């Protein structure tokens, strides 16, 4: 899905809207299995790098456990960011955000039901409630 112009989304914001708390929508927007693999690889690489450092500079038990979890978390976050930027669906997220803002600002737009949006591409939305006074 491409980033759509706001004029196209105005014809039917319900078509582009997605519920943000749905786990399936979150999973698909983040990038799915490829995102999770990249996040896991980031955590794995960070853990491996930290363990290589510990071979030459040993630490006490509690410090080692704390630093291990810190490194795993840091690697997971860095891997997550890389995975989202590489495999995430930013266009779908942008379209859903624009649709949500339109639905909140213009509650009348909830009743629009245009289905053949390809016919409306490049056509300005002439609904009364979109006009500014």
N, C-alpha and C positions, 0 to 999 in steps of 0.2 A: 504494500500500500504506500502511495506517495503522500507527501505533505500536500494537502489540498488547500486551495485559496478559501478565504473566509466566506466569500460570496457563494461558493458551492456548498459549504457546510451550512450556510443560512437556510438553504432550501429544505433541509431535513436534518437538524442536529441530532435527532434520535438515532439515525443510522450510524453515526460516528461515535456515539456515546458508549462508554464502557464503565462498568462498576469497578472502582479501583480496589475494593476489598475482596474481590473474587480471586482465590488462589490461582485459578487457571489463567486469568488475565495477567496477573503478576508474573507468573512463570513464563508465559508466552512473550510478554513485553520485555522481560529481562534477557531472553535469548534461549531459554529451555536448557537442554542437556549440554549444549556447547558452553553456555554461561557457567553452569555448575562445574563442568570439567576444567574450565579456565580458573575458576575460583579455587578448586581443589588443587590444581597444579601450582597456583601461587602459594597456597598454604604449605604444600609439600616442599617446594623449593626453599621457602623461608625456613622451614623446620630443618631441612638438610643443611642449609648454610649455617644455621645456628649450631647444629651438632658438630659440624666440622670445626667451628671455632672452639667448642668445648673440649675437643681432643687435646688442644694445646694449652688451654686455660681452664682447668676444672673449677667448679663452683660447688657450694654447699647444696644440700637437697632442696630446701625451700626456695632458695634463689633460683636454682635450676628449673624447678616446677613453674614458678612465677614467670620467668623469662621464656620458657617453652610455650606457655599459653599466650603470652604477649606476642611472641613471634608468629605463632599459628594464626592468631587474630589479625595481625598486621598483614601477613601474606594473603589471608583470605580476603581482606578488604581490597588490597591492591589487585589481586586476581579478579575480584568481582568488578572493579572499575574497568579493568582491561576487557573482561568478558562482555560487559554491557556495551562498552564503546565499539567492540568488534562485532558482536552478534545480537545486540539489543534492537528492538523495533522502535526507534525514536520517532518515526513518522506516525505510527499508530498512536503513540502516547501524545504527540502534539495535536493530532486531529481530535482525540478524545478530550484533551484539555480545552481546545477551542470550543468544542460542542458543549462541554460542561459550563463554560463561561456564558455562552449564548443562552443556554437553558436557564441559567440563574438570572441573567439580566432581563431576558424577555420570556416570562413564563408562558405566554401565548404560543411560543414556538414548540411547546410540547405536543400540540395538536396537529402539527404539520406531518404529512405522510407522502411526500413525493418519492417515488420509487425509481423512476427512470432518470437518475441524476446525470447520466451521460448526455442527455438531451439539454440539460440546463448548464452545461459547462460553459463558462464565460458570460452567462446571463446574470444580470444584476437582480438581486432579490428585491421585489417590489411590494413586499408585505407591509401593511400599514404600521404594524408595531415596530418595525425596524427603522422607521423614519424618525429623525431627530427634530424636535420643535425649535 
